[in-house]
Amino acid sequence: MDVQVFIGLLIGLATMIVIWFLRQQSYWRRRGIPHSKPMMLASLTTKHFTQILRETYQQFKGTGPFFGFFLLATNTALVTDLELVKKVLVKDFNHFSDRGLYNNAHDDPLSANMFFAETEQWKRLRTKVTPTFTSGKMKNMFHMVTAVGERLMSTVSAWIGDGDPQGLGKLMDVTDLSGRYTTDAIGTCAFGLECNSLSAETPEFVLVTNSFTHHRRHNKVVEGLIFSFPKVARFLRMRIMPQHVHDFYIKLVQDTLEYRKRTALRRNDFLDLLIDMMEREDADGNRIEGLSVNEIAAQTFVVFLAGFETSAITMSFALYLLAQHVDVQEHLRQEINEVLASNDDRITYDVINQMGYLQQVIFETLRMYPIVPNLMRKAQSHYDTGDPKYYIEKGTMIIIPTIAIHYDPEYYPDPERFDPARFTAEEIQRRPTCSWLPFGEGPRNCIGMRFGRMQTSIGLIYLIRNFRFSTAAETEIPCPMEKSSFVVSPQNGIKLRVDRVEDAKPIERL
Ligand code: HEM
């Protein structure tokens, strides 16, 4: 091709892209809907996304059920009205059953997991694995988690040793500790794996899984383009999973499947349910459609990813808040001791449910630090919100700003104050639905909520019964957040002083 023609075509294409981009940026203005300024990616390097959510929510709340927001080239509606939140997540879920995240089963198998999946694939997976997360199943897994809780306690005890020479308590990164604990709990409950993170010098599972949230394959610009133009990205065979994460999980699942087949082992755990869904041949040699090894690896990965860090960070922030509020910590310790004493110091599933104050502490922690700070949905069809001006066009991204709602003084007066009393049954009743969303809401809410709450509760019971947590000069208050991560996560871990509770009685397990 003639060089001049080629350059002309290139300029023409670039001009068209610029015109299209500018038109996208004027979308909300043309519709007369209040909107924030188009967000430059540079602002994400100076501010955490949660700060942008909180600032814009406060600025636009009350102007309508939602306001316009820009995520690179995607038109986004940021919802401020809780009635509309309920419609999107629950009542009219059929219009909003996708998260609008990028997945590419062909070139990037781990991305085709339940969290990222689009409606049809998601429905199939969710229906199949839901039975693993019922309260009956939780009771079965309970003793496995308490066994890890006991190891958590002995790990801390060994670490403290003879204590700090000045009697101040030993300095410990509780984020690292909690991550090791939840990884071991999920590994054993969901997959029958001994991850040995609590005892290992370098906890391989924690490091590999963390790589996805903290060390992304692409920078924010490339990632933004992938999410904005999924069809083009799929055509270009773009991947989002780091290579070593991919290799680790594919090998892990291949080896575990092979082992279960060889030993005919059946644990009725999450992995067995996925194995039941595998493609195979019937007695007549006909192929039965089902999950491939890659698809199983994707679900395994997402359960580790969604399950370990969320609960671990929740535990860490709970300890961080308890270290700053010694009265709350003492109150909690007293409740744990009293409830356990009334059950012969034996820990059971029902005992945890009797610890109302513990649940209040966890709920208030998740209000202040909702690990997933916003929920995402994508409109599958044109949607009428009831206000003719505020219709939602097919393809629009919807953001529910959980963290901004949690800090809205209309629902939580003096929102910067840590106050578990906000979560008594009466106080919860007083607030509108969808004003507390750390686990999402509706058919696509967190499938592992019961497990997450159970492992967080067990971890805290073992720690608070046996140790005292206090702040040190090294404790950063307020806690700086990791800007590169899309979950709420402490940038430098959380360092606290840990001291033994001298007269703590042992916890009995069944
Ligand atoms: C404190 C702990 C946890 C928190 C705060 C949390 C939070 C969340 C949130 C906010 C969502 C999105 C919900 C929505 O869009 O409406 C979610 C989804 C999900 N979570 Fe959790 N999670 C936790 C623990 C767990 C655990 C322990 C597991 C697995 C064992 C898990 C597995 C999942 C999965 C698979 C999804 C995707 C569900 C779907 O798309 O159908 N999570 N989680």
Residues whose N, C-alpha, C, O or C-beta is under 5 A from the ligand:
A	BS01	HEM	M114 F115 R126 V303 A306 G307 T310 S311 T314 I371 V372 L375 M376 L437 P438 F439 G440 E441 P443 R444 N445 C446 I447 G448 M449 F451 G452
